[in-house]
Amino acid sequence: MSDQRSFNPARWANAGALIGIVGLVALFAAGPGSVGLKSTWQSYFVGFGFWLVVVLGCLGLQTLHHAVRGSWGLGILRLVEAGGGVMAFAVFGVAFAVMAALGLPSIYEAWAGPGEHELHGLKASMLTPAAYSIRFAIYFAIWIAIAYKFRQSTVKEDETLDANLGKKRSELGAVGLVIYFIVATLMVTDLVMSLDPHWFTTIMGVWVAVCGALGAFSISTMILCYFGKAAPFNRVLNGSLTKDLGNLMFTCTMLWAYFTLSQYLIIWSGNLPEFNRFYVNRGTQFWTLWGAVNVLGSFFVPWFWLLSPRVKAKPSMLFNVALVILVFRFVDWIYNVVPFFHATPQWTDAVALIGFGGLWLFAFGKTASQASLLVRHDQRLEEMTQMEAAHGHA
């Protein structure tokens, strides 16, 4: 890694704003004439949903770090605060409002589209545009409140060095983890499972939590490793930290495989129409091949790669693993979502993913530039780096 690299989040914010604006303008300027307005809104959903899961993953890592107060989180805490902060949720809240106002009939045809809908009882009352929008307003309010509280507390502790603030965050983090998984489960039920209101699965809540964690870990690890020889990350990047981050990505990779395989085995053994329709719709030659590539790249490649202690000890190699994990987060999301809409992925899906990636980058850069890139109230990583250097291991 070159010593000349320096992390400039304000510049990232400017680039992200440009990418986001150009991407979404291109989506709606060319999409309706090329693939149709309905497919354009469906692609909008694909991009919006993927990056919303990343934002949630960043919030989840904050919550986990504060609950357990592990040293592994100190090097990436400011990064996940920026990626899952108030501004990120505000940006995606506005994007959701646009989708809710204009795109629901195209995205959720089975219950929001025109004509008669074959839904009855509680499901019919829950799956209406008004009820759906109200629930998401509640989700965003909860996420923003948690993100605001964490960020305010860490910044204040940097200024005052009041250890009681850390204890309060730990208590909030323990409760927040429970809230996080409950709200994430409800959210993904509304966001993804209701694309086909006759389909059921009980694993999607934990699946989306793990996918979000993998996305957040991969992005933050890539930034830390890429800029690790420049200030301020050179003060904390050491073998113990990269090992911890590698082990956590290894664990999340195993959890992803466990949940994905469990869902398949449960649905296969039950063989009921309301469950197996998910895999029947992905039984074409194209999606079978895509699914095989997804399993190979989402599990086998990073799993075997992260078995090696050398990979986790060397930032350049860990960067490569994190990059592969991020790329296959896109592949996995497309496999799980796009078949609800299209027979194969469309070019508008890629444009939407890039556009919303730019919006996330804008929010990330803006928040990251408003405080120090490393917390000042906990010096454990700096001390560890100094010890490794003193013993000749840095």
C-alpha positions in Angstrom: 0.0 0.0 0.0 1.3 3.4 -0.9 2.1 5.8 1.9 0.6 8.7 -0.2 -3.0 7.5 0.1 -5.1 9.7 2.3 -8.8 9.4 3.1 -10.8 12.5 2.2 -14.5 11.9 3.1 -15.6 15.4 1.9 -14.3 14.6 -1.6 -16.1 11.2 -1.5 -19.3 13.1 -0.6 -19.0 15.3 -3.6 -18.3 12.4 -5.9 -21.2 10.4 -4.4 -23.6 13.3 -5.0 -22.5 13.5 -8.6 -22.8 9.7 -9.1 -26.2 9.6 -7.4 -27.7 12.4 -9.4 -26.4 11.2 -12.7 -27.3 7.6 -12.0 -30.9 8.3 -11.0 -31.5 10.9 -13.8 -30.1 8.4 -16.3 -32.4 5.7 -14.8 -35.6 7.7 -15.3 -34.4 9.5 -18.5 -33.7 6.3 -20.4 -35.4 3.5 -18.5 -39.1 4.2 -19.3 -38.3 4.3 -23.0 -36.1 1.2 -23.0 -37.7 -1.2 -20.5 -40.9 0.6 -19.5 -41.9 2.7 -16.5 -42.9 -0.3 -14.5 -39.5 -2.0 -14.9 -37.8 1.2 -14.2 -39.5 1.5 -10.8 -38.7 -2.2 -10.1 -35.0 -1.4 -10.8 -35.2 1.6 -8.5 -36.4 -0.8 -5.8 -33.4 -3.1 -6.5 -30.9 -0.3 -6.0 -32.7 1.2 -3.1 -33.2 -2.1 -1.2 -29.5 -3.1 -1.5 -28.1 0.1 -0.2 -30.7 0.3 2.6 -29.5 -3.1 3.8 -25.9 -1.8 3.8 -27.1 1.2 5.9 -28.8 -1.1 8.3 -25.6 -3.3 8.5 -23.6 -0.2 9.5 -26.1 0.5 12.3 -26.0 -3.1 13.3 -22.3 -3.0 13.7 -22.5 0.1 15.8 -25.0 -1.6 18.1 -22.9 -4.7 18.4 -19.8 -2.8 19.1 -21.4 -0.7 21.9 -23.0 -3.8 23.4 -19.8 -5.8 23.7 -17.3 -2.9 23.7 -14.8 -4.9 21.7 -11.6 -3.3 20.5 -12.3 -4.6 17.0 -14.9 -1.9 16.5 -12.7 1.1 17.4 -10.9 1.2 14.0 -14.1 1.2 12.0 -16.6 2.8 14.4 -16.5 6.3 12.7 -16.9 4.6 9.3 -20.0 2.6 10.3 -21.4 5.7 12.1 -21.1 7.5 8.8 -22.5 4.6 6.7 -25.4 4.0 9.1 -25.9 7.5 10.5 -28.7 10.0 10.6 -27.9 11.5 7.2 -27.8 8.1 5.5 -31.2 7.2 6.9 -32.6 10.6 6.0 -31.4 10.3 2.4 -32.9 6.8 2.1 -36.1 7.9 3.9 -36.6 10.5 1.2 -35.9 7.9 -1.5 -38.5 5.7 0.1 -41.0 8.5 0.2 -40.6 9.0 -3.5 -41.0 5.3 -4.1 -44.1 5.1 -1.8 -45.7 8.1 -3.6 -45.1 7.1 -7.2 -43.8 3.5 -7.5 -45.7 1.1 -5.3 -48.2 0.0 -7.9 -45.3 -1.0 -10.2 -43.3 -2.7 -7.5 -46.0 -4.4 -5.5 -48.5 -5.3 -8.2 -50.1 -8.1 -6.2 -51.6 -5.7 -3.6 -50.8 -2.1 -4.6 -51.5 -2.3 -8.3 -54.8 -1.6 -10.0 -57.6 -4.2 -10.1 -58.8 -6.9 -7.7 -56.4 -8.3 -5.2 -56.6 -11.9 -3.9 -55.8 -11.1 -0.3 -58.1 -11.5 2.7 -58.3 -10.9 6.4 -55.4 -9.3 8.3 -53.1 -9.6 5.2 -55.5 -7.5 3.2 -55.5 -4.7 5.8 -51.8 -4.8 6.3 -50.8 -4.7 2.7 -52.1 -1.4 1.6 -50.0 1.6 0.5 -51.0 3.6 3.5 -50.3 0.9 6.1 -47.0 0.0 4.3 -45.9 3.6 4.3 -46.8 4.2 8.0 -44.8 1.1 9.1 -41.7 2.3 7.2 -42.0 5.7 8.7 -41.9 4.0 12.1 -38.9 1.9 11.1 -37.0 5.0 9.9 -37.9 6.9 13.1 -36.5 4.0 15.2 -33.3 3.7 13.2 -32.7 7.5 13.2 -33.2 7.7 16.9 -30.7 4.9 17.6 -28.1 6.3 15.2 -28.4 9.8 16.6 -28.0 8.6 20.1 -24.9 6.6 19.4 -23.2 9.3 17.4 -24.0 12.1 19.8 -22.7 10.0 22.7 -19.4 9.0 21.1 -18.7 12.6 19.9 -19.5 13.9 23.4 -17.2 11.3 25.1 -14.4 12.4 22.8 -14.8 15.9 24.1 -15.4 15.1 27.8 -13.7 11.7 28.3 -16.7 10.8 30.5 -16.5 7.0 30.8 -20.2 6.9 32.0 -21.2 7.7 28.5 -19.6 4.5 27.3 -21.4 2.5 30.0 -24.7 4.0 28.9 -24.0 3.1 25.2 -23.3 -0.4 26.3 -26.7 -0.7 28.0 -28.4 0.9 25.0 -26.5 -1.4 22.7 -27.7 -4.5 24.5 -31.3 -3.4 24.2 -30.7 -2.0 20.7 -29.6 -5.4 19.4 -33.0 -6.9 20.3 -34.8 -3.9 18.7 -32.5 -4.1 15.7 -33.3 -7.7 14.9 -37.0 -7.3 15.5 -37.3 -4.2 13.3 -35.0 -5.7 10.6 -37.3 -8.7 10.4 -40.4 -6.6 10.1 -38.7 -4.4 7.6 -37.5 -7.2 5.3 -40.9 -8.8 5.5 -42.5 -5.6 4.2 -39.7 -4.8 1.8 -39.0 -8.2 0.1 -41.4 -10.9 1.2 -44.5 -8.8 0.3 -43.3 -8.7 -3.3 -45.1 -12.0 -3.4 -47.7 -11.9 -0.6 -48.4 -15.6 -1.0 -44.8 -16.6 -0.3 -43.5 -17.3 3.2 -40.1 -17.8 4.8 -39.0 -17.5 8.5 -35.3 -17.0 7.8 -35.3 -13.7 5.8 -35.0 -11.5 8.9 -31.7 -13.0 10.1 -30.5 -13.4 6.5 -30.9 -9.6 5.8 -29.1 -8.8 9.1 -26.1 -11.0 8.1 -26.1 -9.6 4.6 -26.0 -6.0 6.0 -23.2 -6.9 8.4 -21.2 -8.4 5.5 -21.7 -5.3 3.4 -20.7 -3.0 6.3 -17.7 -5.1 7.3 -16.5 -5.3 3.7 -16.7 -1.6 2.9 -15.2 -0.5 6.3 -12.4 -3.1 6.1 -11.5 -2.0 2.5 -11.2 1.6 3.6 -9.2 0.7 6.7 -6.8 -1.5 4.7 -6.5 0.7 1.7 -5.6 3.8 3.7 -3.9 2.0 6.5 -0.5 3.5 6.0 -1.7 7.0 6.1 -3.0 9.1 9.1 -5.1 8.5 11.0 -5.6 4.8 10.3 -1.9 4.0 10.6 -2.3 4.6 14.4 -4.6 1.6 14.7 -4.0 -0.8 11.8 -2.2 -3.8 13.4 -2.2 -7.5 13.1 -4.7 -8.0 15.9 -7.3 -5.7 14.3 -7.0 -7.2 10.8 -7.3 -10.7 12.4 -10.4 -9.7 14.3 -12.0 -8.1 11.2 -11.1 -11.2 9.1 -12.6 -13.5 11.7 -15.8 -11.5 11.9 -16.2 -11.6 8.1 -15.4 -15.3 8.3 -18.2 -15.8 10.9 -20.7 -13.8 8.9 -19.8 -15.7 5.8 -20.6 -19.0 7.7 -23.8 -17.6 9.0 -24.9 -16.5 5.5 -24.3 -20.1 4.3 -26.1 -21.6 7.2 -29.2 -19.4 6.8 -29.3 -19.7 3.0 -28.9 -23.5 3.2 -31.4 -23.8 6.0 -34.0 -21.9 4.1 -33.5 -24.1 1.0 -33.6 -27.4 3.0 -36.8 -26.3 5.0 -38.6 -25.3 1.8 -37.4 -28.4 -0.1 -38.5 -30.8 2.6 -41.9 -29.1 3.1 -42.5 -28.9 -0.7 -45.5 -26.6 -0.2 -46.6 -24.2 -2.9 -46.6 -21.1 -0.6 -42.9 -21.9 0.2 -41.3 -23.5 -2.9 -42.5 -21.0 -5.4 -39.4 -18.9 -4.5 -37.1 -21.6 -5.9 -39.5 -22.7 -8.7 -39.2 -19.1 -10.0 -35.4 -19.4 -9.9 -35.3 -22.8 -11.6 -34.5 -21.5 -15.1 -31.1 -22.3 -16.5 -30.0 -18.7 -16.1 -30.9 -18.4 -12.4 -29.6 -21.9 -11.6 -26.2 -20.9 -13.0 -26.4 -17.5 -11.2 -27.2 -19.2 -7.9 -24.3 -21.6 -8.3 -21.9 -18.7 -8.9 -23.5 -17.0 -5.9 -22.8 -19.9 -3.6 -19.2 -20.2 -4.9 -18.4 -16.5 -4.5 -20.4 -15.7 -1.4 -19.3 -18.7 0.6 -16.6 -21.0 -0.7 -14.1 -18.4 -2.0 -14.1 -16.1 1.0 -14.4 -19.0 3.5 -11.4 -20.8 2.2 -9.5 -17.5 1.8 -10.1 -16.4 5.4 -9.0 -19.8 6.8 -5.4 -18.6 6.3 -3.9 -16.5 9.1 -1.6 -14.9 6.6 -4.5 -13.4 4.7 -5.9 -11.9 7.9 -2.5 -10.5 8.9 -1.8 -8.7 5.6 -4.0 -5.7 4.9 -3.6 -5.9 1.1 -4.8 -9.5 1.1 -7.7 -8.7 3.5 -8.7 -5.9 1.2 -9.0 -8.3 -1.7 -11.2 -10.7 0.4 -13.4 -7.8 1.5 -13.8 -6.7 -2.1 -14.9 -10.2 -3.2 -17.4 -10.2 -0.3 -18.8 -6.8 -1.4 -19.1 -7.9 -5.1 -21.0 -11.0 -4.1 -23.4 -9.0 -1.9 -24.6 -7.5 -5.2 -24.8 -11.0 -6.8 -26.7 -12.4 -3.8 -29.2 -9.5 -3.7 -29.9 -9.8 -7.4 -30.5 -13.5 -7.1 -33.0 -13.0 -4.2 -34.8 -9.9 -5.5 -34.7 -9.6 -9.3 -36.6 -12.8 -10.2 -39.7 -11.3 -8.5 -39.6 -8.8 -11.4 -37.7 -9.9 -14.4 -36.7 -13.1 -16.1 -33.1 -11.9 -16.1 -31.3 -8.8 -14.7 -31.7 -5.6 -16.8 -29.3 -2.8 -17.4 -31.5 -0.5 -15.3 -30.8 -2.7 -12.3 -27.1 -1.9 -12.5 -27.8 1.8 -13.1 -30.0 1.9 -10.0 -27.4 0.1 -7.9 -24.8 2.7 -9.0 -27.1 5.6 -8.4 -28.1 4.6 -4.9 -24.5 3.7 -4.2 -23.7 7.3 -5.0 -26.3 8.6 -2.6 -25.0 6.3 0.1 -21.5 7.6 -0.6 -22.7 11.2 -0.3 -24.3 10.6 3.1 -21.2 8.6 4.2 -18.8 11.3 3.2 -20.7 14.1 4.7 -21.1 12.4 8.1 -17.5 11.1 8.1 -16.1 14.6 7.5 -17.9 16.1 10.5 -15.8 14.4 13.2 -12.4 12.7 13.7 -12.0 9.5 11.8 -11.0 7.7 14.9 -12.6 7.9 18.4 -10.3 9.6 21.0 -11.9 8.3 24.1 -10.6 4.7 23.8 -6.9 4.2 23.0 -6.7 0.4 23.1 -5.9 0.0 19.4 -3.2 2.7 19.5 -1.6 1.1 22.5 -1.8 -2.3 20.8 -0.1 -0.9 17.6 2.7 0.6 19.7 3.3 -2.7 21.5 3.4 -4.6 18.2 5.9 -2.0 16.8 8.0 -2.2 19.9 8.2 -6.0 19.6 9.0 -5.8 15.9 5.6 -7.2 14.7 4.3 -4.1 12.9 
